[in-house]
Amino acid sequence: MNNDDDKDPWLAPDKLYHFLFCFFLTLFFSALAYLSRYHFLRSHSTRVGSILSLLAGAAKEAADQLGFFPSAGASARDALADLLGVLVAAMALSLWNRLRRSRPDSGHTRRVLPV
């Protein structure tokens, strides 16, 4: 093993934290966009959530590199864990939207909230 593997192992709790951070941020930002009054945000909520989550992950890596957090600096492996979290969340949201659209209407009226 080389020194890079010792300093930044692939299977470290840190990678799980990066994955979960971006996974849940994607879900959160997508939900906010979906609940927006703006049609563009609602219709592209998964993309909006994914982009904002990736930006948050990139900002965290930049802050690591600048020394704002106790870290060895930016890590390509952390960035990959961020990307995987976003991709898994986007796939889950896509599946959820597909399943929701394929369900026949159960006869319930749709509730519209005043904004």
MOCOR-V131885 format. One record per backbone hydrogen bond with DSSP energy under -1.0 kcal/mol. CO is the residue of the C=O (numbers start at 1). NH is the residue of the N-H. E is the energy in kcal/mol with one decimal. If there is no record, write none. Layout:
CO_NH_E ; CO_NH_E
This chain:
2_6_-1.1 ; 3_7_-2.1 ; 4_8_-2.2 ; 10_12_-1.1 ; 12_15_-1.1 ; 12_16_-1.2 ; 13_17_-2.3 ; 14_18_-2.2 ; 15_19_-2.4 ; 16_20_-2.8 ; 17_21_-2.7 ; 18_22_-2.2 ; 19_23_-2.4 ; 20_24_-2.8 ; 21_25_-2.1 ; 22_26_-2.1 ; 23_27_-1.8 ; 24_28_-2.7 ; 25_29_-3.1 ; 26_30_-2.3 ; 27_31_-2.2 ; 28_32_-2.3 ; 29_33_-2.4 ; 30_34_-2.5 ; 31_35_-1.9 ; 33_36_-1.0 ; 38_42_-2.2 ; 39_43_-3.0 ; 40_44_-1.3 ; 42_45_-1.1 ; 44_48_-2.7 ; 45_49_-2.6 ; 46_50_-2.4 ; 47_51_-2.7 ; 48_52_-2.5 ; 49_53_-2.1 ; 50_54_-2.5 ; 51_55_-2.3 ; 52_56_-2.0 ; 53_57_-2.4 ; 54_58_-2.5 ; 55_59_-2.5 ; 56_60_-2.1 ; 57_61_-2.1 ; 58_62_-2.4 ; 59_63_-2.5 ; 60_64_-2.3 ; 61_65_-2.3 ; 62_66_-2.0 ; 63_68_-2.6 ; 69_71_-1.5 ; 75_79_-2.1 ; 76_80_-2.1 ; 77_81_-2.1 ; 78_82_-2.3 ; 79_83_-2.5 ; 80_84_-2.6 ; 81_85_-2.1 ; 82_86_-2.1 ; 83_87_-2.6 ; 84_88_-2.6 ; 85_89_-2.1 ; 86_90_-2.7 ; 87_91_-2.4 ; 88_92_-2.3 ; 89_93_-2.6 ; 90_94_-2.3 ; 91_95_-2.5 ; 92_96_-2.6 ; 93_97_-2.6 ; 94_98_-2.2 ; 95_99_-2.7 ; 96_100_-2.4 ; 97_101_-2.2 ; 98_102_-1.8
